[in-house]
Amino acid sequence: MCAILKSCEAFLSEVGHKNFLYPSGKKILIEKGIEASRVSWVGMSGLIPVKVETKRIFDLYQSRDYKRYSVVWVKKECIDYELATSKL
């Protein structure tokens, strides 16, 4: 587990080559303190993938119904691994 250290810009995922998820050009705002799970995929363009509850992200581009989690792409400096472990 990890947490979002500060409010920051993130990118929604889009399906690409071989049905893998890639960062799209669609930006969203992720709020400080949201819990996330690191996804063990390769990062790209300086972004890393994290899984967050869909209801916790401000998302203008896709529907929130039927999706409990969404994978978004954030910069490494937006993630705090210690903040999440101190909450446990």
N, C-alpha and C positions, 0 to 999 in steps of 0.2 A: 504494500500500500504506500501511497504517497499523497501529498496534498498540493494544491495550487498555492504557491507562496504569495503571489500578488495578482491583482486583476490584470489580465493580459489578453492579447489577441491570440486566437487559435484558428485553426483551419479545419473545416469539416472534411470528412473522407468521401472519396468517390471510388467506384469500382473501376479497375483498369485491367491491364494485361494479366491474363490467367485468373481473372476474378479476384485479384489481390486488392486491398484498399490502399489508396494513395491520398496524399493531401490534395485537396481541391483548391481552387482560387477563392472559394467562399469563406469569408472571415466571420468569426463570431467573437463575443466577449465572454471570457470565463472569469467568474468572480473569485476573489481571494478566499481561501479556506475550504474549497470544495475538495472532497476526497476523490482520489483517482487510483486506478490500478495501472501499473506499467504493463504494456503489451510487448511481448518478446519478438517484435519485428524489427527489421533494420530501419533506422531513421533515415530521413532524406532532406536535403536542402536545409540542414541545421535544425530540423524539427524532429521530435520524438513522439510516437503514438502513445496515447493514454486512453483508458476506458473510463467514462464518467456516466453517472445517471443522467439520462436524457432530460429529465425534468429540472435538473440543476443548471443547464446551460441556456443561454439566451440565443435562440436559434430561429432566425427569420426564414430560413430556406427550406426546411423540411418539417413534416408533420411529426408531432410527438407521440401520436397514438401507436400502440402496439410495440414500441421499442423501449425496453427498459434501460438499455445502455447504448451509448454511442461512442465510437472511437474518434477522437479529435487529435490534432497534431499541434504541439506547443514547443516553444523554445526551452532548452534545458534549464535556463535560469529562472523559469517560471515554476519549476518543480522543487518541492522540499520534502525529502524523505524523512527527516527528523521530526518535522511538524506532525506528520501522520502517526509515527510511532509513539510520540509523547502523549497522544490522545488515548492510546489503548490502556 
